Amino acid sequence: PFPPPSGRAMAEGYSELKALAKGGIQISVEKGGKDSENEAVLVKTKHGDCEVVAIGDRKKPALVTYPDAGSNFDSCYKSFFQFCGSNSCFKHFHLVHVNPPGQHYGSAELPAQLTMEALRESFEQVLEEMKISSFYAMGVGTGAYVVLDFATKQPKRLMAMILINPTAQKSWYVDWVYEKMNLVAHDYFKYDRWWKDQFMQRWFHSLTRKEHTDLMELHEKLFWRMNQANVKNIEKAFTKRPGIIKKLKEIKCRVLMLVSDGGVTEMEAVSVMGGMQDNLDVTWIKIRNAGVMLTEEAPHSLLHPMNLFFAGSLGTAISKEMLEYSRKLQQEGYER
């Protein structure tokens, strides 16, 4: 497995997350110039409030991210982007991190039961509010499904997508039973461990959970800081998700799929690729010894392929230093 790197940027990211886990700080951003938009805002949608963290120059192309169920920008993406730093492809983007309804810290309980269609509609409403017409997208787990679903409805707005452990199939019956057992254990018997472990086991490989207990403790604290009624709401929606494989043929943009052996099954990943059979620009990379949340568990393995992918999408040159930097990080991950 790939442990949290010891570099300065990642260390700063993890120190902030530890403070967040204790409830000590919230998102801290600095105001930029008139062409910059570094801020955290709440966007009201008909399905609940969505927190949006926008970072960087608004004149640059937008890269919109969406996290997995049970996580948000802080626990899913923040450390990864700080780890990448300025010496990466992301310096060419205006980063827009969208949290699902009710997934930010301090959120009130959502008034109604959500569906995956409701998550897509709220995502679309946030894009309209932020005045984003065309954009690049990145999604993890549930977030990858939302991005895919949006792309089938409005394919011309997507410039390129990075999908981390995506699925487009209906959930298996076993998954539905497993979720029901965990909900009953949590709601009626107050047995929180099963509910929490459902997410930790999905996000992180068994070796990581065993060897990096500090990382597990950190994410458990961040998980419990969230409004659990809202987490259950979104998890139920994901478990009841409709299959969208037949709709994937509408997607024509470039796609990078990053799939871990502890994430979605190969059958699910192949079904996503098969659904985009008319799209000749889909790349699939398999990453070993990792769970669904590759941004936290294997950042070394993501930066190099992302640099190359976005260089082709943006038509920008990659400096020799940038390539050497991402290759070095990737090699350090393999050695560990």
Residue pairs with C-beta under 8 A, 6 or more apart in sequence:
1 205
1 207
1 208
1 211
1 212
1 289
1 290
1 297
1 298
2 289
2 290
2 297
2 298
2 299
2 300
2 301
2 333
2 336
3 208
3 211
3 212
3 215
3 336
4 10
4 14
4 79
4 212
4 215
4 296
5 83
5 299
5 300
5 329
5 332
5 333
7 83
7 329
9 82
9 83
9 84
9 85
10 79
10 82
10 83
10 299
12 82
13 78
13 79
13 80
13 81
13 82
13 83
14 79
14 218
16 25
16 28
16 78
17 74
17 75
17 78
17 79
17 218
17 222
18 218
19 25
20 26
20 74
20 105
20 222
20 225
21 218
21 221
21 222
21 225
22 221
23 225
26 40
26 105
26 106
27 40
27 53
27 73
27 74
29 38
29 39
29 40
29 53
29 55
30 38
31 38
31 39
32 38
32 56
32 57
35 57
35 58
35 59
36 56
36 57
36 58
37 54
37 55
37 56
37 58
37 94
38 54
38 55
38 56
39 53
39 54
40 51
40 52
40 53
40 54
41 51
41 52
41 54
42 49
42 50
42 51
42 52
42 104
43 49
43 50
43 51
43 52
43 125
43 126
43 129
43 130
45 101
45 121
45 122
45 125
45 126
46 121
46 122
46 125
47 101
47 110
47 112
47 114
47 118
47 119
47 121
47 122
48 101
48 102
48 107
48 110
48 111
48 114
48 122
48 230
49 101
49 102
49 104
49 107
49 108
50 98
50 99
50 100
50 101
50 122
50 123
50 125
50 126
51 72
51 73
51 99
51 103
51 104
51 107
52 96
52 97
52 98
52 99
52 126
52 130
53 73
53 95
53 96
53 97
53 99
54 94
54 95
54 96
54 97
54 130
55 81
55 94
55 95
55 96
55 97
56 93
56 94
56 95
57 94
58 94
59 94
60 92
60 93
60 94
61 92
61 93
61 94
61 135
61 136
61 159
61 314
62 93
62 94
62 95
62 96
62 132
62 134
62 135
62 136
63 90
63 93
63 94
63 95
63 96
63 135
63 136
63 137
63 138
64 96
64 97
64 98
64 127
64 132
64 135
64 136
64 137
64 138
65 73
65 76
65 77
65 95
65 96
65 97
65 98
65 137
65 138
65 139
65 143
66 98
66 100
66 123
66 137
66 138
66 139
66 140
66 142
66 143
66 144
66 146
66 147
67 73
67 75
67 76
67 77
67 99
67 100
67 103
67 140
67 141
67 142
67 143
68 76
68 140
68 141
68 142
68 143
68 202
68 203
68 292
68 293
69 100
69 141
69 142
69 199
69 231
69 234
69 235
69 238
70 199
70 223
70 226
70 231
70 234
70 235
71 103
71 140
71 199
71 203
71 222
71 223
71 293
72 99
72 100
72 103
72 104
72 105
72 226
73 97
73 99
74 105
74 222
75 219
75 222
75 223
75 296
76 140
76 143
76 293
76 295
76 296
77 97
77 295
79 295
79 296
79 299
80 295
80 296
80 299
80 302
81 90
81 95
83 299
83 303
84 90
84 299
84 303
87 321
87 322
87 325
88 303
88 306
88 307
88 322
88 325
88 326
89 306
89 307
89 309
89 310
89 311
89 314
89 316
89 318
89 322
90 310
92 310
92 314
92 316
93 136
96 130
96 132
96 135
98 123
98 126
100 119
100 122
100 142
100 143
100 146
100 234
101 110
101 114
101 118
101 119
101 122
101 230
101 234
102 108
102 109
102 110
102 227
102 230
102 233
102 234
103 226
103 230
103 231
103 234
105 225
105 226
107 226
107 227
107 230
108 227
109 227
109 229
109 230
110 229
110 230
110 233
113 233
113 236
113 237
114 233
114 234
114 236
114 237
115 237
115 240
116 145
116 146
116 149
116 237
116 238
116 240
116 241
116 242
117 149
118 237
119 142
119 146
119 234
119 237
120 146
120 149
120 150
120 153
123 146
123 150
124 150
124 153
124 154
127 135
127 157
133 157
134 156
134 157
134 158
134 159
135 157
135 158
135 159
136 158
136 159
136 160
136 161
136 162
136 310
136 313
137 147
137 150
137 151
137 158
137 160
137 161
137 162
138 147
138 161
138 162
138 163
138 164
139 145
139 146
139 147
139 148
139 161
139 162
139 163
139 164
139 166
140 164
140 165
140 292
140 293
140 294
140 295
141 164
141 165
141 166
141 202
141 263
141 292
141 293
142 234
142 238
144 163
144 164
144 165
144 166
144 167
145 166
145 167
145 168
145 238
145 241
145 244
147 161
147 163
148 161
148 163
148 166
148 168
148 244
148 248
148 251
148 272
149 244
149 247
150 158
151 158
151 161
151 250
151 251
151 253
152 244
152 247
152 248
152 250
152 251
155 250
155 251
155 252
155 253
158 251
158 253
159 253
159 254
159 313
160 253
160 254
160 255
160 256
160 309
160 310
160 313
161 251
161 253
161 254
161 255
161 256
162 255
162 256
162 258
162 306
162 309
163 255
163 256
163 257
163 258
163 272
164 258
164 259
164 263
164 292
164 294
164 295
165 258
165 259
165 260
165 263
165 264
165 269
165 292
165 294
166 257
166 259
166 264
166 268
166 269
166 272
167 264
167 268
167 269
167 271
167 272
168 243
168 244
168 245
168 248
168 268
168 271
168 272
168 275
169 243
169 245
169 268
169 271
170 241
170 242
170 243
171 238
171 239
171 240
171 241
175 239
176 239
176 240
178 198
179 198
179 235
179 236
179 239
181 194
182 194
182 195
182 198
183 195
183 232
183 236
185 191
185 194
185 195
186 192
186 194
186 195
186 228
195 228
196 220
196 223
196 224
199 223
200 209
200 216
200 219
200 220
200 223
201 209
201 291
202 263
202 291
202 292
203 219
203 291
203 292
203 293
203 296
203 297
204 215
204 216
204 219
204 262
204 290
204 291
204 293
204 296
204 297
205 260
205 261
205 262
205 289
205 290
205 291
205 297
206 262
207 289
208 215
208 216
208 289
208 290
208 291
208 297
209 216
215 296
219 296
223 231
244 275
245 271
245 272
245 274
245 275
246 275
247 275
248 272
248 275
248 276
249 275
249 276
249 277
249 278
251 276
251 279
252 278
252 279
253 279
253 281
254 281
254 282
254 309
254 312
254 313
255 276
255 279
255 281
255 282
255 283
256 283
256 285
256 305
256 306
256 309
257 269
257 272
257 273
257 282
257 283
257 284
257 285
258 285
258 287
258 294
258 302
258 305
259 266
259 269
259 284
259 285
259 286
259 287
260 286
260 287
260 288
260 289
260 290
260 291
260 292
260 294
260 297
260 298
261 286
261 287
261 288
261 289
261 290
262 289
262 290
262 291
262 292
263 290
263 291
263 292
263 294
264 292
269 284
273 282
273 284
276 282
283 305
283 309
285 305
287 294
287 298
287 301
290 297
290 298
290 301
291 297
294 301
294 302
295 302
298 333
299 329
299 333
300 329
300 330
300 332
300 333
300 334
301 330
301 333
303 326
303 329
303 330
304 323
304 326
304 327
304 329
304 330
307 318
307 322
307 323
307 326
308 318
310 316
311 317
311 318
